[in-house]
Amino acid sequence: MNAVLEPNLPVSEVSIESVLLDADLFVKYASPEKAFQILRESIERSPRSISLREKLRDVCVKQKNLNEAAKQCLALVTLYIGREEFDTAYDRLQEAKLLDPRISVAPGLEAIRRARRPDFAATRDRSPQTVRTDVTFAGNLGFVSIFDAVQVIENAKMTGLMVLKSDTILGSVAFNEGRIVDAECNGHNGVGAFRELIEVNSGTFEFSNADTEFPVVISITSNTNFLLDILTELDHERAEKQGLRDIGGEMI
């Protein structure tokens, strides 16, 4: 084995390559626990190394250490955002949720959206709002994003209607056992309506339970995948309209 790491010293590019090679050899010769150990030690010295974290993620997935694999995915989301590789950040965020359904993807979604659209965070209205207390779940969209609200409803597997109100938009999102099944905004419904609502960053939301399920207009298998797909589409459309290069789409 090649890697010899001095305590508390950052890992150089040369030693990173050596660590990756050693990790592959450990896995090949049925010593995945040694691969895990050398990768974790290297990451402690170079926490911003994408290649080390990707390798550890891969080792953990193959060894069914799903919790650690999910943690590495979340760390990679931040690193890829920093490199403006937003599509890869979306992929790792989605993978983290699949590996560990308990994970909240709301902070990651917000971080990606802030990075791609700094103006969105800058225009967020956090002025006091009147919020009803006679509903199941309510809040100020300036502080609690739509992503956060969807996550709570999904985790609780609630069936009901979330109404969103702002100065410019009145809309709603229907849920059956925590899954999005329809949306309505400005007189139309379905995916098109949800695309408008996901951009709302001010006003209030109010969720009320329903006794019966809603008709399924939006047929999806995962709220997370649906949110990621909508955000990716909106980002790509915005980049095309502004004549900007699609960085994420060019990455191999």
Backbone as numpy.savetxt, mean C-alpha at the origin, in Angstrom:
# Nx Ny Nz CAx CAy CAz Cx Cy Cz
32.68 -19.87 1.95 31.84 -18.67 1.95 32.72 -17.43 1.95
32.20 -16.36 1.31 33.07 -15.21 1.04 32.91 -14.06 2.01
31.72 -13.85 2.57 31.45 -12.61 3.30 32.06 -12.63 4.69
32.87 -11.61 4.97 33.40 -11.39 6.32 33.05 -9.96 6.69
32.14 -9.78 7.65 31.61 -8.46 7.96 32.17 -7.97 9.29
32.76 -6.78 9.25 33.25 -6.16 10.48 32.08 -5.54 11.24
32.04 -5.68 12.55 30.93 -5.11 13.33 30.78 -3.61 13.11
29.52 -3.17 12.95 29.15 -1.75 12.91 29.64 -1.02 11.66
30.21 -1.71 10.69 30.64 -1.04 9.47 29.59 -1.23 8.38
29.30 -0.17 7.59 28.36 -0.34 6.50 28.88 -1.34 5.48
27.95 -1.98 4.78 28.32 -2.97 3.79 28.56 -2.28 2.46
29.71 -2.49 1.85 30.02 -1.89 0.56 29.34 -2.67 -0.56
29.36 -2.09 -1.77 28.75 -2.78 -2.91 29.43 -4.12 -3.16
30.75 -4.14 -2.98 31.49 -5.39 -3.20 31.07 -6.44 -2.17
30.99 -6.04 -0.90 30.61 -7.00 0.13 29.15 -7.39 0.03
28.30 -6.50 -0.48 26.90 -6.85 -0.71 26.82 -7.99 -1.72
27.58 -7.87 -2.81 27.58 -8.94 -3.80 28.07 -10.25 -3.18
29.05 -10.16 -2.31 29.58 -11.35 -1.64 28.53 -11.96 -0.72
27.80 -11.11 0.02 26.75 -11.59 0.91 25.64 -12.27 0.10
25.26 -11.68 -1.00 24.20 -12.27 -1.83 24.62 -13.63 -2.37
25.89 -13.73 -2.78 26.41 -15.00 -3.28 26.41 -16.05 -2.17
26.87 -15.66 -0.98 26.89 -16.60 0.14 25.48 -17.04 0.51
24.54 -16.10 0.48 23.15 -16.44 0.81 22.61 -17.48 -0.18
22.89 -17.28 -1.45 22.46 -18.25 -2.46 23.07 -19.63 -2.21
24.34 -19.65 -1.81 25.01 -20.92 -1.55 24.42 -21.60 -0.31
24.14 -20.83 0.72 23.53 -21.40 1.92 22.17 -22.04 1.58
21.38 -21.33 0.77 20.07 -21.86 0.38 20.24 -23.12 -0.47
21.17 -23.06 -1.40 21.41 -24.20 -2.29 21.79 -25.45 -1.51
22.60 -25.27 -0.46 23.07 -26.42 0.31 22.26 -26.61 1.60
20.98 -26.23 1.52 20.00 -26.53 2.57 20.36 -25.94 3.93
20.85 -24.71 3.93 21.11 -24.01 5.18 20.45 -22.63 5.13
19.13 -22.59 4.93 18.44 -21.30 4.80 18.55 -20.43 6.05
18.66 -21.08 7.24 18.77 -20.29 8.46 20.07 -19.49 8.49
21.14 -20.01 7.88 22.39 -19.26 7.79 22.27 -18.12 6.79
21.55 -18.38 5.71 21.29 -17.31 4.73 20.51 -16.18 5.39
19.50 -16.54 6.17 18.69 -15.55 6.89 19.57 -14.73 7.83
20.44 -15.40 8.56 21.28 -14.72 9.55 22.24 -13.74 8.88
22.93 -14.17 7.83 23.90 -13.29 7.19 23.23 -12.10 6.51
22.03 -12.32 5.99 21.30 -11.22 5.36 20.80 -10.23 6.41
20.28 -10.72 7.52 19.81 -9.82 8.58 20.97 -8.99 9.13
22.12 -9.61 9.35 23.27 -8.87 9.85 23.73 -7.81 8.86
23.69 -8.13 7.59 24.10 -7.17 6.56 23.13 -6.01 6.46
21.83 -6.30 6.60 20.81 -5.26 6.53 20.93 -4.32 7.72
21.31 -4.83 8.88 21.53 -3.96 10.04 22.62 -2.94 9.76
23.60 -3.31 8.95 24.70 -2.41 8.62 24.35 -1.52 7.42
23.54 -2.02 6.52 23.14 -1.25 5.33 21.64 -1.36 5.14
20.85 -0.68 5.98 19.39 -0.84 5.96 18.73 -0.33 4.68
19.44 0.48 3.89 18.84 1.01 2.66 19.23 0.22 1.42
19.80 -0.95 1.62 20.18 -1.79 0.48 18.96 -2.55 -0.03
18.52 -2.22 -1.22 17.37 -2.89 -1.81 17.70 -4.34 -2.15
18.90 -4.57 -2.67 19.25 -5.93 -3.08 19.29 -6.88 -1.89
19.79 -6.43 -0.74 19.81 -7.27 0.45 18.39 -7.58 0.94
17.56 -6.56 0.96 16.19 -6.76 1.44 15.39 -7.64 0.47
15.61 -7.46 -0.82 14.91 -8.30 -1.79 15.32 -9.77 -1.63
16.61 -9.99 -1.40 17.09 -11.36 -1.21 16.50 -11.97 0.06
16.48 -11.19 1.16 15.90 -11.70 2.40 14.41 -11.98 2.22
13.74 -11.10 1.54 12.32 -11.33 1.24 12.13 -12.64 0.50
12.95 -12.88 -0.51 12.85 -14.10 -1.31 13.11 -15.34 -0.46
14.15 -15.28 0.38 14.47 -16.41 1.25 13.32 -16.69 2.21
12.74 -15.64 2.79 11.66 -15.80 3.76 10.41 -16.39 3.11
10.11 -15.94 1.90 8.93 -16.48 1.20 9.11 -17.97 0.94
10.30 -18.35 0.48 10.55 -19.76 0.18 10.53 -20.62 1.44
10.91 -20.04 2.57 10.92 -20.78 3.83 9.63 -20.61 4.63
8.63 -19.98 4.02 7.31 -19.78 4.65 7.37 -18.90 5.90
8.41 -18.08 5.99 8.47 -17.10 7.07 7.75 -15.84 6.58
6.44 -15.92 6.54 5.64 -14.90 5.87 5.63 -13.56 6.61
5.68 -13.59 7.94 5.69 -12.33 8.68 6.93 -11.50 8.37
8.09 -12.16 8.36 9.32 -11.44 8.05 9.34 -10.99 6.60
8.82 -11.82 5.70 8.76 -11.45 4.29 7.89 -10.20 4.11
6.78 -10.15 4.84 5.89 -8.99 4.75 6.58 -7.73 5.29
7.35 -7.87 6.37 8.08 -6.73 6.92 9.09 -6.19 5.91
9.76 -7.10 5.22 10.73 -6.67 4.21 10.02 -5.96 3.05
8.85 -6.45 2.68 8.08 -5.80 1.63 7.75 -4.36 2.00
7.33 -4.14 3.25 6.99 -2.80 3.69 8.21 -1.89 3.70
9.34 -2.43 4.12 10.58 -1.64 4.09 10.96 -1.29 2.65
10.74 -2.23 1.75 11.06 -1.99 0.34 10.14 -0.95 -0.28
8.90 -0.88 0.19 7.98 0.15 -0.31 8.60 1.53 -0.11
9.09 1.80 1.09 9.71 3.09 1.39 10.93 3.35 0.52
11.76 2.33 0.34 12.98 2.49 -0.46 12.65 2.74 -1.93
11.66 2.05 -2.45 11.29 2.25 -3.85 10.62 3.60 -4.07
9.88 4.08 -3.08 9.30 5.43 -3.18 10.43 6.44 -3.29
11.46 6.26 -2.47 12.61 7.17 -2.51 13.30 7.20 -3.86
13.24 6.10 -4.60 13.85 6.03 -5.92 12.85 6.36 -7.03
11.62 6.73 -6.63 10.54 7.06 -7.56 10.17 5.88 -8.45
10.35 4.68 -7.93 9.91 3.48 -8.63 8.56 3.08 -8.04
7.55 3.86 -8.41 6.26 3.76 -7.73 5.52 2.48 -8.05
5.62 1.99 -9.28 4.93 0.76 -9.62 5.47 -0.42 -8.81
6.79 -0.45 -8.63 7.38 -1.52 -7.82 6.98 -1.36 -6.37
6.87 -0.12 -5.91 6.40 0.13 -4.54 4.98 -0.40 -4.37
4.12 -0.16 -5.36 2.76 -0.70 -5.33 2.80 -2.22 -5.24
3.66 -2.85 -6.05 3.75 -4.32 -6.07 4.14 -4.87 -4.71
5.14 -4.25 -4.07 5.58 -4.74 -2.78 4.52 -4.51 -1.70
3.77 -3.40 -1.81 2.71 -3.14 -0.85 1.61 -4.18 -0.98
1.26 -4.50 -2.20 0.25 -5.53 -2.44 0.73 -6.89 -1.93
1.98 -7.20 -2.16 2.53 -8.47 -1.71 2.53 -8.56 -0.19
2.85 -7.46 0.48 2.85 -7.45 1.95 1.47 -7.81 2.49
0.44 -7.26 1.87 -0.93 -7.55 2.30 -1.30 -9.00 2.06
-0.84 -9.55 0.94 -1.12 -10.95 0.65 -0.39 -11.88 1.62
0.82 -11.51 1.98 1.61 -12.34 2.90 1.05 -12.28 4.33
0.58 -11.10 4.72 0.04 -10.93 6.07 -1.20 -10.05 6.01
-2.39 -10.65 5.91 -3.63 -9.87 5.76 -3.89 -8.89 6.90
-3.19 -9.05 8.03 -3.40 -8.14 9.16 -2.77 -6.78 8.92
-1.88 -6.69 7.96 -1.16 -5.45 7.69 -2.10 -4.39 7.12
-1.95 -3.18 7.60 -2.69 -2.05 7.03 -1.86 -1.43 5.90
-2.46 -1.37 4.71 -1.75 -0.78 3.58 -2.03 0.71 3.46
-2.90 1.24 4.31 -3.27 2.65 4.20 -2.07 3.60 4.28
-1.15 3.42 5.25 0.00 4.34 5.30 0.86 4.27 4.04
1.03 3.06 3.49 1.81 2.92 2.27 1.15 3.58 1.08
-0.15 3.43 0.97 -0.88 4.08 -0.12 -0.77 5.59 -0.03
-0.90 6.11 1.18 -0.78 7.56 1.38 0.63 8.04 1.03
1.65 7.27 1.44 3.03 7.67 1.17 3.31 7.70 -0.33
2.81 6.71 -1.06 3.00 6.68 -2.51 2.28 7.84 -3.17
1.05 8.09 -2.72 0.30 9.19 -3.34 0.94 10.54 -3.03
1.45 10.72 -1.80 2.13 11.97 -1.47 3.37 12.17 -2.34
4.10 11.07 -2.57 5.33 11.17 -3.37 5.03 11.47 -4.83
3.97 10.88 -5.35 3.64 11.10 -6.76 2.90 12.41 -6.96
2.17 12.83 -5.92 1.39 14.06 -6.03 1.57 14.90 -4.79
2.69 15.61 -4.69 2.92 16.46 -3.51 1.81 17.48 -3.30
1.18 17.90 -4.38 0.11 18.90 -4.28 -1.09 18.35 -3.53
-1.30 17.03 -3.58 -2.45 16.43 -2.90 -2.37 16.65 -1.40
-1.19 16.39 -0.82 -1.01 16.58 0.62 -1.07 18.05 0.99
-0.55 18.89 0.11 -0.49 20.33 0.40 -1.88 20.95 0.45
-2.82 20.40 -0.31 -4.15 20.98 -0.36 -5.14 20.32 0.59
-4.65 19.39 1.40 -5.55 18.70 2.33 -6.09 19.69 3.36
-7.41 19.72 3.47 -8.09 20.64 4.39 -8.29 19.95 5.74
-7.60 20.46 6.75 -7.73 19.87 8.08 -8.45 20.80 9.05
-9.30 21.63 8.51 -10.10 22.51 9.36 -11.16 21.68 10.09
-11.66 22.16 11.23 -12.66 21.40 11.99 -13.89 21.09 11.14
-14.42 19.89 11.30 -15.62 19.45 10.58 -16.63 18.92 11.59
-17.89 19.11 11.27 -18.95 18.55 12.09 -19.17 17.11 11.69
-18.96 16.19 12.63 -19.07 14.76 12.34 -20.20 14.16 13.17
-21.06 13.38 12.52 -22.19 12.76 13.22 -21.70 11.71 14.20
-22.44 11.56 15.27 -22.11 10.55 16.28 -23.15 9.43 16.33
-24.19 9.52 15.47 -25.25 8.51 15.49 -25.04 7.45 14.40
-23.80 7.33 13.91 -23.49 6.34 12.90 -22.44 5.39 13.44
-22.17 4.32 12.71 -21.23 3.31 13.18 -19.80 3.82 13.23
-19.42 4.60 12.23 -18.02 4.99 12.07 -17.99 6.28 11.26
-17.30 7.30 11.75 -17.28 8.58 11.05 -15.96 9.29 11.34
-15.63 10.26 10.48 -14.40 11.00 10.71 -14.18 12.12 9.72
-13.09 12.87 9.95 -12.68 13.99 9.13 -11.67 13.49 8.10
-11.97 13.65 6.82 -11.09 13.14 5.76 -9.75 13.87 5.71
-9.65 15.00 6.40 -8.38 15.69 6.48 -7.38 14.95 7.37
-7.91 14.09 8.24 -7.06 13.34 9.16 -7.12 11.84 8.93
-8.30 11.36 8.59 -8.49 9.93 8.33 -8.78 9.77 6.84
-7.84 9.18 6.12 -7.99 9.06 4.67 -9.02 8.00 4.31
-9.45 8.02 3.07 -10.36 6.99 2.57 -9.73 5.61 2.74
-8.41 5.53 2.54 -7.72 4.25 2.69 -7.87 3.71 4.10
-7.70 4.60 5.09 -7.84 4.19 6.48 -9.26 3.70 6.76
-10.23 4.44 6.26 -11.63 4.09 6.50 -11.97 2.74 5.88
-11.52 2.54 4.65 -11.77 1.26 3.97 -11.13 0.11 4.75
-9.92 0.35 5.26 -9.21 -0.69 6.01 -10.01 -1.11 7.25
-10.55 -0.14 7.98 -11.33 -0.44 9.18 -12.57 -1.25 8.83
-13.28 -0.82 7.80 -14.51 -1.51 7.39 -14.20 -2.92 6.91
-13.09 -3.06 6.17 -12.71 -4.38 5.68 -12.35 -5.31 6.83
-11.53 -4.82 7.76 -11.10 -5.66 8.88 -12.27 -6.11 9.74
-13.28 -5.25 9.88 -14.45 -5.58 10.68 -15.50 -6.36 9.89
-15.25 -6.54 8.58 -16.17 -7.27 7.69 -17.60 -6.71 7.80
-17.69 -5.38 7.77 -18.99 -4.74 7.92 -19.71 -4.59 6.58
-21.03 -4.71 6.64 -21.89 -4.45 5.48 -22.61 -3.13 5.73
-22.48 -2.22 4.79 -23.12 -0.93 4.98 -22.69 0.08 3.94
-23.01 1.34 4.19 -22.77 2.41 3.24 -21.91 3.50 3.88
-20.83 3.86 3.18 -19.99 4.98 3.63 -20.30 6.18 2.75
-20.78 7.24 3.38 -21.13 8.47 2.66 -20.00 9.47 2.83
-19.54 10.05 1.72 -18.47 11.05 1.74 -19.04 12.40 1.33
-18.71 13.43 2.13 -19.23 14.77 1.88 -18.08 15.77 1.90
-18.03 16.61 0.89 -17.09 17.73 0.87 -17.79 18.91 0.23
-17.07 20.01 0.05 -17.66 21.19 -0.56 -18.04 20.94 -2.02
-17.38 20.00 -2.66 -17.60 19.78 -4.10 -18.17 18.41 -4.44
-18.17 17.48 -3.51 -18.57 16.10 -3.83 -19.48 15.54 -2.75
-20.51 14.83 -3.19 -21.34 14.01 -2.31 -21.41 12.64 -2.96
-20.90 11.64 -2.27 -20.87 10.31 -2.86 -20.95 9.24 -1.78
-20.93 8.00 -2.22 -21.01 6.90 -1.27 -20.30 5.67 -1.82
-19.90 4.81 -0.91 -19.28 3.53 -1.26 -20.01 2.45 -0.48
-20.46 1.40 -1.20 -21.19 0.30 -0.57 -20.25 -0.87 -0.30
-20.46 -1.52 0.85 -19.62 -2.66 1.25 -20.50 -3.85 1.61
-20.09 -5.02 1.16 -20.67 -6.27 1.62 -19.60 -7.05 2.38
-19.81 -7.21 3.66 -18.85 -7.91 4.53 -17.43 -7.37 4.34
-17.32 -6.05 4.28 -16.02 -5.39 4.20 -15.46 -5.20 2.81
-16.10 -5.77 1.80 -15.58 -5.65 0.44 -16.37 -4.60 -0.35
-15.66 -3.77 -1.09 -16.30 -2.74 -1.92 -17.10 -3.41 -3.04
-18.38 -3.02 -3.16 -19.22 -3.61 -4.21 -19.86 -2.56 -5.10
-19.82 -1.30 -4.70 -20.40 -0.25 -5.55 -19.96 1.11 -5.03
-20.10 2.12 -5.87 -19.83 3.51 -5.48 -20.76 4.40 -6.28
-21.06 5.55 -5.73 -21.95 6.50 -6.42 -21.42 7.91 -6.20
-21.35 8.68 -7.28 -20.86 10.05 -7.19 -21.35 10.85 -8.38
-21.87 12.03 -8.10 -22.31 12.94 -9.15 -23.22 12.29 -10.18
-24.14 11.46 -9.68 -25.17 10.90 -10.55 -24.79 9.63 -11.29
-23.58 9.12 -11.11 -23.24 7.84 -11.74 -22.59 6.93 -10.71
-22.47 5.66 -11.06 -21.96 4.72 -10.08 -20.92 3.79 -10.69
-20.48 2.82 -9.89 -19.48 1.87 -10.35 -18.06 2.36 -10.20
-17.17 1.78 -10.99 -15.74 2.09 -10.90 -15.47 3.57 -11.19
-16.16 4.12 -12.17 -15.96 5.53 -12.52 -16.24 6.45 -11.35
-17.30 6.14 -10.60 -17.63 6.95 -9.43 -16.56 6.81 -8.35
-16.07 5.59 -8.16 -15.05 5.39 -7.13 -13.76 6.13 -7.49
-13.45 6.21 -8.78 -12.25 6.95 -9.21 -12.33 8.40 -8.78
-13.51 8.98 -8.78 -13.66 10.36 -8.33 -13.54 10.47 -6.81
-14.11 9.52 -6.11 -14.13 9.59 -4.65 -12.75 9.37 -4.04
-11.92 8.56 -4.68 -10.62 8.24 -4.10 -9.71 9.47 -4.03
-10.04 10.52 -4.79 -9.24 11.73 -4.80 -9.70 12.75 -3.76
-10.79 12.45 -3.04 -11.30 13.40 -2.05 -10.37 13.45 -0.84
-9.94 14.64 -0.46 -9.03 14.77 0.69 -9.50 15.79 1.72
-10.78 16.13 1.64 -11.34 17.04 2.65 -12.81 16.70 2.84
-13.38 17.20 3.94 -14.77 16.89 4.24 -14.88 15.79 5.26
-15.98 15.05 5.21 -16.23 14.00 6.21 -16.68 12.71 5.55
-16.56 11.62 6.32 -17.16 10.35 5.90 -17.99 9.82 7.06
-19.07 9.11 6.70 -19.96 8.52 7.71 -20.35 7.12 7.23
-20.10 6.12 8.06 -20.45 4.75 7.69 -21.58 4.26 8.58
-22.61 3.70 7.94 -23.75 3.13 8.67 -23.93 1.68 8.25
-24.19 0.82 9.22 -24.43 -0.59 8.93 -25.74 -0.78 8.18
-25.78 -1.85 7.37 -27.00 -2.20 6.64 -27.37 -3.64 6.99
-28.67 -3.91 7.02 -29.15 -5.25 7.36 -29.06 -6.22 6.19
-29.10 -5.70 4.98 -29.04 -6.55 3.79 -27.88 -6.12 2.91
-27.37 -7.06 2.13 -26.24 -6.76 1.26 -26.69 -5.94 0.05
-25.74 -5.24 -0.56 -25.99 -4.41 -1.72 -25.75 -5.20 -3.00
-26.42 -4.83 -4.10 -26.12 -5.46 -5.40 -24.67 -5.21 -5.77
-24.02 -6.21 -6.35 -22.61 -6.11 -6.70 -22.47 -5.47 -8.08
-21.99 -4.22 -8.08 -21.72 -3.51 -9.33 -20.21 -3.52 -9.62
-19.42 -3.40 -8.56 -17.96 -3.51 -8.67 -17.57 -4.89 -8.16
-17.16 -5.77 -9.06 -16.83 -7.14 -8.68 -15.31 -7.27 -8.54
-14.84 -7.40 -7.31 -13.41 -7.48 -7.04 -13.15 -8.61 -6.05
-11.92 -9.06 -5.98 -11.53 -10.09 -5.01 -10.77 -9.50 -3.84
-10.27 -8.26 -4.01 -9.46 -7.65 -2.95 -9.60 -6.13 -3.00
-9.96 -5.52 -1.87 -9.99 -4.06 -1.79 -8.61 -3.47 -2.08
-7.57 -4.09 -1.52 -6.22 -3.58 -1.69 -5.83 -3.54 -3.16
-6.03 -4.66 -3.86 -5.69 -4.70 -5.29 -6.48 -3.66 -6.07
-7.75 -3.51 -5.73 -8.61 -2.55 -6.42 -8.11 -1.12 -6.20
-7.77 -0.77 -4.96 -7.26 0.56 -4.66 -5.94 0.82 -5.39
-5.06 -0.16 -5.37 -3.78 -0.01 -6.04 -3.96 0.18 -7.54
-4.85 -0.60 -8.13 -5.08 -0.50 -9.57 -5.64 0.87 -9.95
-6.60 1.36 -9.17 -7.20 2.67 -9.45 -6.16 3.77 -9.33
-5.35 3.75 -8.26 -4.33 4.77 -8.08 -3.29 4.73 -9.19
-2.90 3.53 -9.60 -1.93 3.41 -10.69 -2.49 3.98 -11.98
-3.74 3.66 -12.28 -4.38 4.19 -13.49 -4.44 5.72 -13.46
-4.84 6.28 -12.34 -4.94 7.73 -12.23 -3.58 8.40 -12.37
-2.56 7.81 -11.76 -1.21 8.37 -11.85 -0.70 8.34 -13.28
-0.93 7.24 -13.98 -0.48 7.12 -15.37 -1.22 8.10 -16.27
-2.52 8.23 -16.06 -3.31 9.17 -16.86 -2.85 10.61 -16.62
-2.57 10.93 -15.36 -2.12 12.29 -15.04 -0.76 12.57 -15.66
0.12 11.58 -15.64 1.45 11.75 -16.22 1.35 11.96 -17.72
0.47 11.22 -18.37 0.30 11.35 -19.82 -0.26 12.73 -20.19
-1.23 13.20 -19.42 -1.83 14.50 -19.69 -0.81 15.63 -19.52
0.08 15.45 -18.55 1.08 16.49 -18.29 2.33 16.31 -19.13
2.34 15.26 -19.94 3.51 15.03 -20.79 4.72 14.57 -20.03
4.48 13.95 -18.86 5.59 13.51 -18.04 5.99 12.09 -18.40
7.26 11.79 -18.23 7.75 10.45 -18.49 7.24 9.52 -17.38
6.72 8.36 -17.77 6.23 7.38 -16.81 7.40 6.56 -16.30
7.98 7.01 -15.19 9.18 6.37 -14.65 8.91 4.92 -14.31
7.80 4.69 -13.59 7.52 3.34 -13.15 7.35 2.37 -14.29
6.69 2.82 -15.38 6.44 1.95 -16.50 7.68 1.60 -17.28
8.78 2.36 -17.09 9.99 2.09 -17.84 10.94 1.19 -17.10
10.64 0.92 -15.82 11.56 0.10 -15.05 11.40 -1.37 -15.44
12.52 -2.07 -15.52 12.49 -3.49 -15.89 12.69 -4.31 -14.61
